[in-house]
């Protein structure tokens, strides 16, 4: 299999620290071969700041796999990175964007098995004129630019304990009621079921669909959205042959016995999904983008500017993202996933 393409992420954050640390401890972690899409000179400086003896080799994607055992393979971007730990500068956004563009181009060209993205700082990107809400939407744009295909990717947070999908993502809570629709829930559920079968090897994925309001609306007493939107969507998913049930009161669907009855939980808004998985799997949950023509994973944490360059960043989530990306990229012979 081809190596994984790992993006730089926000250069002033912990992404570069984690990439260097993981390569340095590659045998201990047992990670698959990857290359980092970055500025090699910048990485050399960061390695020195961290006190890590990491030889860096500027390579093409095709030679990254053969290089990985002896040096960290780096595919060069045409952006000189000057950002210091914890201090984004004018090079931050161009470097992060260039890294994502190259990694996606490589996986579409077949020279990378999958894309693993380090965290970006959305406010830094927005201040540079970045138009998309985040990674997920930008990936869809890049696929459209490269192939002409329009798609709607879906964000899933996965761990051995729990997998969750927010149907609406980065919206103020007051806008969730305006944006949520039966069609959106149905479209999300179809994509989740399809990718759980195709990439995760689940013959008949089980979806639990959370209610929007307390007690899933209490029969309309606490809001009509669960009856008119969510229940209608579940009925359509069932009609499609998908094993779905709901709306389920969100306060009773994340304990251990409940989690054993489904493979993924569809949640109606961001925090309804992310609070339970970050409670259960804060250090090793992985962000997986469903609905793309390639595999993309990411650690489920942010840039952590406060500890960048200190050597204190925990690599567990990025290690899990690298391992999961490799397993999902085996699309021709998917294996049910039970461990990160």
C-alpha positions in Angstrom: 0.0 0.0 0.0 1.1 3.6 -0.6 2.2 5.7 2.4 -0.2 8.1 4.1 -0.1 11.8 3.3 0.0 13.8 6.6 -0.7 17.5 6.4 1.2 20.1 8.3 -1.8 21.7 9.9 -1.3 25.0 11.7 2.5 25.4 11.9 2.4 27.3 15.1 0.4 24.5 16.8 1.2 21.0 18.0 0.8 19.3 14.6 4.5 19.5 13.7 5.5 18.5 17.2 3.3 15.4 17.0 4.6 14.4 13.5 8.2 14.6 14.6 7.5 12.8 17.9 5.6 10.0 16.3 8.3 9.4 13.7 10.9 9.5 16.4 9.0 6.8 18.3 7.7 5.0 15.2 8.8 1.6 16.3 7.2 2.0 19.8 3.9 3.2 18.3 3.9 0.8 15.3 2.6 3.4 13.0 2.3 2.9 9.2 4.6 4.7 6.8 3.6 8.3 6.2 5.1 11.5 4.7 4.6 15.0 6.0 3.6 17.7 3.5 5.6 20.7 4.8 8.5 23.1 4.6 11.6 20.9 5.5 13.6 23.8 6.9 10.8 24.7 9.3 10.6 21.1 10.5 14.4 21.0 11.1 14.1 24.1 13.3 11.1 22.7 15.2 12.9 19.4 15.8 15.8 21.3 17.3 13.5 23.3 19.5 12.0 20.0 20.8 15.4 18.4 21.2 14.5 15.6 18.9 17.1 13.9 16.7 14.9 13.5 13.6 16.7 13.3 10.2 14.5 14.9 7.5 14.6 13.8 3.9 12.9 15.8 1.2 11.3 13.2 -1.1 8.6 12.6 -3.7 5.5 10.7 -2.5 6.7 7.7 -4.6 9.9 7.3 -2.5 8.5 8.1 0.9 7.8 4.5 1.8 11.4 3.5 1.2 12.7 6.5 3.2 10.4 6.2 6.3 12.6 3.7 8.2 15.7 6.0 8.2 14.3 9.5 8.0 11.1 11.5 8.2 10.0 11.8 4.6 8.8 15.4 3.7 7.1 16.4 0.5 8.0 20.1 0.1 5.4 22.9 -0.2 6.4 26.2 -1.8 5.7 28.2 1.3 8.6 29.2 3.6 7.2 28.8 7.1 8.3 31.3 9.7 5.7 30.8 12.5 7.0 30.1 15.9 5.3 27.8 18.5 2.1 29.4 19.7 2.5 32.4 17.4 0.8 32.1 14.0 2.0 34.6 11.4 1.5 35.4 7.8 3.0 32.1 6.7 0.5 30.0 8.8 -2.6 30.0 6.6 -0.8 29.7 3.2 1.3 26.8 4.5 -1.7 25.0 6.0 -3.7 25.4 2.8 -0.9 24.4 0.5 -0.3 21.3 2.6 -3.9 20.2 2.3 -4.0 20.9 -1.4 -0.9 18.8 -2.0 -2.1 15.9 0.1 -5.5 15.7 -1.6 -3.8 15.9 -5.0 -1.6 13.1 -4.1 -4.3 10.8 -2.9 -6.5 11.5 -5.9 -3.4 10.8 -8.1 -2.9 7.5 -6.3 0.5 8.3 -4.8 -0.9 8.3 -1.3 -3.2 5.8 0.3 -5.1 8.3 2.4 -5.0 11.8 3.8 -4.4 12.4 7.5 -4.8 16.1 8.5 -3.2 17.8 11.5 -5.4 20.4 13.2 -5.7 23.9 11.8 -6.7 27.2 13.5 -9.9 28.3 11.9 -9.6 31.9 13.0 -6.2 32.1 11.4 -7.6 30.7 8.1 -10.6 33.0 8.2 -8.4 36.1 8.7 -6.5 35.1 5.6 -9.7 35.0 3.5 -10.4 31.3 3.7 -14.0 30.9 2.6 -14.9 27.4 3.8 -16.2 26.7 7.4 -13.4 24.1 7.9 -11.4 21.1 6.7 -14.4 19.0 5.7 -15.9 21.5 3.4 -12.5 22.4 1.9 -11.9 18.8 1.1 -15.2 18.6 -0.8 -14.2 21.8 -2.8 -10.8 20.2 -3.7 -12.5 17.0 -4.9 -14.9 19.1 -7.1 -12.0 21.1 -8.5 -10.1 18.0 -9.4 -12.9 15.7 -10.6 -15.9 17.8 -11.2 -17.8 15.7 -8.6 -20.1 17.5 -6.2 -20.5 15.8 -2.9 -21.5 16.4 0.7 -19.0 15.0 3.1 -20.1 13.9 6.6 -18.0 14.2 9.8 -17.9 11.2 12.0 -16.0 11.0 15.3 -14.9 7.5 15.9 -13.5 5.5 18.8 -13.8 1.9 20.0 -16.2 3.1 22.6 -18.5 5.2 20.4 -19.0 6.7 16.9 -21.0 9.9 16.5 -22.1 12.0 13.6 -23.3 15.6 14.0 -26.0 16.2 11.4 -25.5 20.0 11.7 -22.0 20.9 12.6 -20.6 24.4 13.2 -23.8 26.4 13.7 -24.9 28.6 16.6 -27.6 26.7 18.5 -30.4 29.1 17.4 -29.6 28.3 13.8 -29.9 24.5 14.2 -33.7 24.8 14.2 -33.6 26.7 11.0 -31.1 24.4 9.2 -32.3 20.9 10.4 -34.5 19.2 7.9 -35.8 15.7 7.2 -33.8 15.6 3.9 -30.6 16.6 5.8 -31.0 13.8 8.3 -31.9 11.2 5.6 -28.9 12.2 3.4 -26.5 12.1 6.4 -27.9 8.7 7.4 -27.5 7.2 3.9 -23.8 8.4 3.7 -23.0 7.0 7.1 -24.6 3.6 6.4 -22.9 3.4 3.1 -19.4 4.1 4.4 -19.8 2.0 7.5 -20.5 -0.9 5.2 -17.9 -0.1 2.6 -14.9 0.9 4.7 -15.7 -0.4 8.2 -16.9 -3.8 7.1 -20.3 -3.7 8.8 -22.7 -5.8 6.7 -25.8 -4.0 8.2 -24.9 -0.9 10.1 -27.1 0.1 13.0 -27.9 3.8 13.3 -29.4 5.4 16.5 -30.9 8.8 15.7 -31.0 11.3 18.6 -34.0 13.5 19.2 -33.5 17.3 19.0 -35.5 18.4 22.0 -35.5 17.1 25.6 -37.1 13.7 25.8 -37.2 13.6 22.0 -40.0 16.2 22.1 -42.2 14.3 24.6 -44.8 13.6 21.9 -44.9 17.2 20.8 -45.2 18.7 24.2 -41.6 19.9 24.1 -41.4 20.7 20.4 -42.7 19.4 17.1 -39.3 19.0 15.4 -38.8 15.4 16.6 -42.1 14.2 15.3 -42.1 16.2 12.0 -38.4 16.1 11.1 -36.5 13.4 12.9 -39.2 10.7 13.0 -40.0 11.3 9.4 -36.3 10.9 8.5 -36.0 7.7 10.4 -39.1 6.3 8.6 -37.5 7.1 5.2 -34.2 5.5 6.2 -36.0 2.3 7.2 -37.8 2.4 3.9 -34.4 2.5 2.2 -33.5 -0.7 4.0 -31.2 0.9 6.6 -31.4 -0.3 10.2 -32.3 3.0 11.9 -34.3 3.9 15.0 -35.3 7.0 16.7 -35.8 9.7 17.7 -34.2 8.6 20.9 -33.9 10.9 23.9 -30.2 12.0 23.8 -29.9 11.8 27.6 -30.3 8.0 27.6 -28.4 6.8 24.5 -24.8 7.1 25.5 -24.5 4.8 28.5 -22.7 1.5 28.0 -25.7 -0.8 27.5 -27.3 1.7 25.0 -24.0 2.0 23.0 -23.9 -1.8 22.5 -27.2 -1.6 20.5 -25.9 0.6 17.6 -22.8 1.2 15.5 -23.1 5.0 15.1 -25.2 7.7 16.7 -26.7 10.5 14.5 -26.9 13.6 16.6 -28.7 16.8 15.7 -26.1 19.3 16.6 -22.4 19.7 17.4 -22.3 19.4 21.2 -24.9 16.7 21.3 -22.4 14.5 19.4 -19.0 15.8 20.7 -19.6 15.9 24.4 -20.2 12.2 24.9 -17.3 11.1 22.7 -14.9 13.5 24.2 -16.0 12.3 27.6 -15.4 8.7 26.7 -12.4 8.9 24.4 -10.8 12.3 24.7 -7.2 11.1 24.0 -7.9 8.7 21.2 -11.0 9.6 19.2 -10.5 10.1 15.5 -12.3 12.5 13.1 -13.2 10.5 9.9 -14.7 12.2 6.9 -17.4 10.0 5.2 -18.7 10.5 1.7 -15.3 11.3 0.1 -13.8 9.2 -2.7 -10.7 8.7 -0.5 -10.0 8.1 3.2 -9.4 11.1 5.4 -8.9 11.0 9.1 -7.7 13.5 11.7 -7.0 13.7 15.4 -9.9 14.9 17.5 -8.1 17.9 19.1 -7.1 21.4 18.2 -3.9 23.3 17.7 -3.1 23.7 21.5 -1.0 26.9 21.0 -0.3 27.0 24.7 1.9 23.8 24.7 3.2 24.0 21.1 7.0 23.6 21.0 7.1 22.3 24.6 7.2 18.6 23.9 4.1 18.0 26.1 1.6 17.3 23.3 0.0 13.8 23.6 0.4 11.9 20.3 -2.3 9.3 21.0 -5.1 10.8 18.9 -2.8 11.3 15.8 -1.4 7.8 16.2 -5.0 6.5 16.2 -5.8 8.6 13.1 -2.8 7.2 11.2 -3.7 3.6 12.2 -7.3 4.0 11.3 -6.5 5.7 8.0 -4.5 2.6 7.0 -7.2 0.2 8.0 -9.9 2.2 6.1 -7.8 2.5 3.0 -8.0 -1.3 2.7 -11.3 -0.8 1.0 -11.1 -3.9 -1.1 -11.1 -6.1 2.0 -12.5 -4.1 4.9 -12.2 -5.5 8.4 -14.6 -4.7 11.2 -12.9 -2.2 13.6 -12.8 -3.0 17.3 -9.6 -1.2 18.4 -7.9 2.0 17.4 
